[in-house]
């Protein structure tokens, strides 16, 4: 019997895996979650003999069981190929007393490639399975990395259009240039005069607009999402946590059954939720350490039980984490609410109308897996410099948030558990912040001017994703007010 998915806001609203992937967001505004979290069907020891792609199949077949073996393996093989600059797809590196899981070896040098390389194939396969003939419009908001990774994945994929909204002035120069130079007749980029939360809210509003859906349907279009609200984006992220544990086991860094900590720089909560799903699959996990930057809404939540977005939005050097509404947290809230969709819906309504909600003691008790931590801007810069000085390892600002939170956690708790930090972006994406942290003489120098210098300092080859990017032609220049997002979508699709 197939594993079904249900909405966090109406448990009776169900879909198969392929239907959930196609819809992205549930029709009632909720997020799709598995009716039951599956368990690994092979032993961890058996997994040590498998490649990344083979492990991906063993994990994803459990969640996407309405795909045939051929369909799923075809999607995996198309996704994890020469687009990645390492045969291993991701790398696990020991630096000092901790392991960094480098998730940035894909086409856009950010962890989003790990899932967005496969999502287009899952989506187009799902469309065929469900006999969908409408053109699929991928509508997504980005805080910096999702947009480029999604466009790279969907560029010129037949039967699709992709429209990405990003906060103008709220991403790094490299991130913006990567998006604005994206080729593909079906790719569209729009800067908005607001922050990421404004972009994400605007996208959700359009998904929930029934009149707009009907208007699109009449023109042969239907919406889907590339954000981590789409279960087809979340499931592939579970794979690399399984892979990292298996590699620790394979390299005799741990014994089978030993627990590990996963430390994840967190904004929209999808990446750390994938680690939580991996634990439920059967990966032995001690703590899931949720690392925030100065927009520490999640740190406060795990420490108080109150989620409160009513605060100043801070632009930091880790822009992909500059988020006050962490959409994927809803999936966890639903679980700790005993899968009570009415209770979850009430909390989400409070977040929408009052900007905050508070969970009760019984729900708080179910969050024992999680530890919240945060790092200030000064601490992030210190961490980059310290790790480089001590271990000659260069990390980006987002990874540095997690690295600092981990080292503070270890110092405070004396926890000696083997720990894996999710390294979510290449330092080349944030050269100004990284090099400025390493040496004051680089402060204020623009990203592109520091690429060659970062290469000398790090010894890491300049990735294709940034090599020549500065002089690449800008192909997208649309900017709109937040209130005009729907109008802009209609104009792009020529239905206005």
Buried (B, 14 or more C-beta within 10 A) or exposed (E): EEBBBBBBBBBEBBBBBBBBBBBBBBBBBBBBBBEEBBEBEEEBEEBBEBEBBEBBBBBBBBBBBBBEEEBBBBBBBBBBEEBBBEEBBBBBEBBEEBBBBBBBBBBBBBBBBBBBBBBBBBBBBBBEBBEBEBBBBBBBBBBBBBBBBBBBBBBEBEBBBBBBBBBBEBBBBBBBBBBBBBEBEBBBBBBBBBBBBBBBBBBBBBBBBEEBBEBBEEEEBBBBBBBBBBBBBBBBBBBBBBBBBBBBBBEEBBEEEBBBBBBBBBBBBBBBBBBBBBBBBBBBBBBBBBBBBBBBBBBBBBEEBEBBBEEEBEEBBBBBBBBBBBBBBBBBBBBBBEBEBEBBBBBBEBBEEEBBBBBEEEBBEBBEBBBBBBBBBEBBBBBBBBBBEEBEBBBBBBBBBBBBBBBBBBEEEEBEBBBBBBBBBBBBBBBBBBBBBBEEEBEEBEBBEBBEBBBEBBEEEBBEBBEEBBEBEEBBEBEBEBEBBBEBBBBBBEBE
